Amino acid sequence: MASQAVLLQAHEELQVLTRGEGFQRIDPELNQWIAATGIQVGVLHLTCLHTSASLTINENADPRVLEDLAAWMRRVAPQIGVNSLGEREGYHRYRHDDEGDDDMPAHIRTALTSQTLNLSVVGGRLQLGIWQAVYLCEWRARGSSRRIALHLLGS
């Protein structure tokens, strides 16, 4: 008689404190949590619970990749109307700026990236390529406390 694997699931929220605009690597925390669940093989679904932050899988060896990506995002969704001192000047092109001049650019950058990721878990760890890491993308100028929902299904 063949044995059947029991499907298990675990759910948690990961709190990430950011230092402002940029990329914060989170796969070490994810792997630590996965190990604590005891699930060896499965799928981890991540959801960033914010509209001005997102998730990405990207280069983990050369920091210039993330610097170039951030520079490209600033060109695509700039903070128009803000001088180098952070003071508003001239024409401001975004109508939505309820939380500051970085509010709408952050929403645009989030729309261009991912709010969710589905990742394979093998051997109780994320299955990532040798040069890959999972990052929380903070698109706001100031640091914040960000929440990511973690939902793991497996055995």
N, C-alpha and C positions, 0 to 999 in steps of 0.2 A: 504494500500500500504506500503510495507516494505521500510525503508530508507536504503540507501547505504552509507557506509563510504567512504570518499574521501581519496585517497592515496596521501600522502605528502612525499616530500623528502627534505633533507637538506645535504649540503656538506661543509666541513671545513677542514682546516689543523691545527693540534695541534702541536705547537712547544714545545719541551721538552729539557731543558738544563740538561745535565748529568754531574756528577762529576768524571767520569771515570768508569772502569769496575764495574758492579753491576746491581742491580735491582731498578728501580724507579717506585713507585706505581702511576698509572695514572687514576684509576677509579673515584676518586673525581672530577677531571677535566672533565672527560667524562660525569658524571652525571650532572654537572653544565651546560655543553653545551646542553645535551639532554633536560634539563628543559627549557632552553632558546628557544628551537625550538617549544615548545608547543606540540610536538608529544608524545602521551601517550602510544601507543602500536605499536611495530614494531620490526625491526631488524637493528642493528648497525653493519656495516662492517668496520673493521679497516685494514689499510695497512701500514706497516712500510716502509718508502721510502728510505731505506738504505740497503746495503749488509753486514754491519758489526754490525747490531743491529737487534733485533727481539722482538716479543711479546709473553707473556705467561699469563695463568691464574694459580695462585698457592696460597699457604698458606698465610694468612694475619695475623695470630696470633703469630706464633713462628718463629722468625727471623733465627733460626738455620736451617730451611728448605731451605731458600735461600742461606745461607752460605754453606750448604752441596751441593746444586745444583751447585753453583759457583766452589767449590773445585772439584767436579766431572768433570765439563767442562774443568777446567785447566788440569786435568789428561788426558782427552780424546784428547784435542787439545792444547798441551803445547806450550809455547814460547821456543823452543829449541834454544840453542846457546846464551842465555842471562844470565849473572850472576846477583847476587843480587843487584848490582849497576846499572843494566840496560845496561851494556856494552856488546857488542858482543864478544863472545869467542868461539873458537873451531868450530866444524862443525855446519852449519846452514841448516836444512833439508828442509825448504820451499823455492821454487824458487820465489814465489810471495812475495815480501817484499817491494813494491814500497813506501808504507807509513809507514814503520817501522817494527820492529820485531813482533808487535802485529797484523799486517795486516792479514796474512793468518790464524792464529788461530781464529781471529774474524769472518772471512768468514766461516770457518768450523763450529764454534759454531752457527752461524746464520742458516746454512744449516741443523743443527740438531734440530732446534726449528721452530717456526712459524713466517712467515712474515705477515700473515693475521689472523684475528679472526672474527667470526660472532657471535654476542651476542644478545639475546632477550632483548627487552625493554618492561617493564610492569609498568604501573602507572607512566610513565615519568622517570623511572630509569632503570639501568641495572639490569637484573635478575641474581644475583649471589648467590651461596651458602653462608651460614653464615661464613665460614672460607676462602672464596675465594676473591681474588683481582686481578686486571689486572695490569701487570707490563710491562714496557719497559725494555728490557735486553740490557744493554750497554756492548759490548764485547771488546771495545778498552780500552787501559790502561789510556788514557787521556780523559777528559771530552769533550763533543761536543754538538752541537745543532742538535737535531734530529727532523724529521718531520714525523707525522703520519696522513694519510688521513682518515677522518671520513665521512662515507656515511650512513645516516639514512633514512630508508623507513618505513612509517607507517601512522597512523591516530591519 
